[in-house]
């Protein structure tokens, strides 16, 4: 199985990288771009065959290491 984790900053948390990307897009002539928020994608290959168990394991990984849950949100997708 493959797990994909998307980690993003919670709304209200300052995102200097997002601001820099937004400014660079404007400088490059891309108009009409609103707020830009930057995040990360983590792909994990798993030996697990039970999707529910795989999701529980990845959730534990996010809570313990992959995301700072004080300032970040995460979402998990499990592909079979």
Buried (B, 14 or more C-beta within 10 A) or exposed (E): BEBBBBBBBEEEEEBEEBBEBBEEBEEEEEEEEEEBBBBEEBEBEBEBEEBEEBBEBBBEBBEEEBBEEEEBBBEBEBEE
